[in-house]
């Protein structure tokens, strides 16, 4: 490696820790009493902001899947990727089990689970879980609630419920 290149790499290595030490910004700190839901502490402007759950919704979907028997253990069922399924990542174009689904955030696996649940049961479980606004209708007029409601669509969550 040439001396100038070594100097550039060393300079970058010295700069990176300085940049990484930027002060963290707290968006929301919310502490509630688990027994009665009473808010004990609420700090930050983002506590009331509703956002799409996106990949975090897999946790609720896993509970729904195990509760209904769609998922049986960490490695079953193994489902196969089919043409037409989302494949935003190359790793999604393969057979997938629940562990791989969670690790790689495989959207099509989530969509298979919600489709197997069906619209009524999916909506009921989301409501029963008290999950965010529980709106799994999807995009207005698109009839895609089973496959898109948690991906930048109708389902919204916030630290403090709506």
C-alpha positions in Angstrom: 0.0 0.0 0.0 1.4 3.4 -0.9 2.3 6.0 1.7 -0.4 8.6 0.6 -3.1 5.9 0.6 -2.0 4.8 4.1 -2.2 8.5 5.3 -5.7 8.9 3.9 -6.9 5.7 5.5 -5.3 6.7 8.8 -6.9 10.2 8.6 -10.3 8.6 8.0 -9.8 6.2 10.9 -9.0 9.2 13.1 -12.0 11.2 11.9 -14.6 8.4 12.2 -14.5 8.1 16.0 -15.0 11.9 16.3 -18.0 11.7 14.0 -19.4 8.7 15.9 -19.3 10.6 19.1 -22.1 13.0 18.1 -24.5 13.5 20.8 -27.4 11.0 20.7 -30.9 12.4 20.2 -33.7 11.0 22.2 -36.9 10.9 20.1 -39.1 9.5 22.8 -38.9 8.1 26.3 -42.1 6.6 27.5 -42.6 4.6 30.7 -45.9 3.2 31.7 -47.2 1.2 34.6 -47.8 -2.3 33.3 -50.6 -2.9 35.7 -52.9 0.0 34.7 -51.2 1.7 31.6 -50.7 4.9 33.5 -48.0 7.0 32.0 -45.2 7.6 34.5 -42.8 9.4 32.2 -43.1 10.9 28.7 -40.3 12.9 27.2 -39.7 13.8 23.6 -41.7 15.3 20.8 -41.9 12.0 18.9 -44.0 10.1 21.5 -47.2 11.0 19.8 -46.0 10.4 16.2 -47.5 7.4 14.5 -45.4 5.4 12.1 -45.6 2.3 10.1 -44.4 -0.8 12.0 -42.7 -2.3 8.9 -40.3 -5.1 9.9 -41.1 -4.8 13.6 -44.6 -6.2 12.8 -43.0 -9.7 12.3 -43.1 -10.1 16.1 -46.8 -9.7 16.2 -47.2 -11.9 13.1 -45.1 -14.6 14.8 -47.4 -14.6 17.8 -50.4 -14.8 15.5 -48.8 -17.6 13.5 -47.9 -19.7 16.5 -51.3 -19.1 18.2 -53.2 -20.2 15.1 -50.9 -23.2 14.2 -49.7 -21.6 10.9 -46.2 -21.7 12.5 -45.2 -24.8 14.4 -41.6 -24.2 15.5 -38.5 -22.3 14.7 -38.0 -24.2 11.5 -41.5 -25.0 10.3 -43.1 -24.5 8.0 -40.5 -24.1 5.3 -42.0 -22.1 2.5 -40.7 -21.6 -1.0 -40.2 -18.3 -2.8 -42.3 -18.0 -6.0 -42.1 -15.7 -8.9 -44.2 -12.6 -8.1 -43.3 -12.6 -4.4 -41.3 -9.5 -3.3 -37.6 -10.1 -3.6 -36.1 -6.8 -2.6 -33.1 -8.7 -1.4 -31.4 -11.6 -3.2 -31.6 -13.7 0.1 -35.4 -13.7 -0.2 -35.4 -15.9 -3.3 -35.0 -19.2 -1.4 -36.8 -21.6 0.8 -37.5 -19.8 4.1 -38.4 -21.0 7.6 -39.5 -18.9 10.6 -35.9 -18.3 11.8 -34.7 -17.2 8.4 -37.9 -15.0 8.1 -37.1 -13.2 11.3 -33.4 -12.8 10.6 -33.7 -11.6 7.0 -37.1 -9.8 7.4 -38.6 -11.7 4.5 -41.7 -9.7 3.4 -43.3 -12.4 1.3 -43.2 -14.9 4.3 -45.1 -12.3 6.4 -47.6 -12.0 3.5 -48.1 -15.7 3.3 -48.9 -15.8 7.0 -51.4 -13.0 6.8 -53.0 -14.5 3.7 -53.4 -17.8 5.5 -54.9 -16.0 8.5 -57.5 -14.4 6.3 -58.8 -10.8 6.5 -61.3 -11.4 9.4 -58.9 -13.3 11.6 -56.0 -11.1 10.8 -58.0 -8.0 11.7 -59.4 -9.6 14.9 -56.0 -10.7 16.2 -54.4 -7.3 15.5 -57.3 -5.7 17.3 -57.1 -8.2 20.2 -53.4 -7.6 20.6 -54.2 -3.9 20.9 -51.6 -3.3 18.2 -51.4 0.4 17.3 -54.4 1.7 15.5 -55.3 -1.9 14.5 -56.2 -0.7 10.9 -55.3 -3.5 8.6 -57.4 -2.2 5.7 -54.3 -1.3 3.6 -54.1 1.4 1.0 -57.3 3.2 0.2 -59.2 1.5 -2.6 -56.4 -1.1 -3.2 -57.8 -4.1 -1.3 -54.2 -4.9 -0.1 -54.6 -5.0 3.7 -53.5 -8.6 4.0 -50.2 -7.9 2.2 -49.4 -4.3 2.7 -51.1 -2.8 5.8 -48.0 -2.9 7.9 -45.6 -1.7 5.1 -46.1 2.1 4.9 -49.8 1.8 4.8 -52.8 1.9 7.1 -51.4 0.2 10.2 -49.7 2.7 12.5 -48.0 2.5 15.9 -46.6 5.0 18.3 -45.1 4.9 21.8 -48.4 6.4 23.1 -51.4 4.7 21.5 -53.7 6.9 19.3 
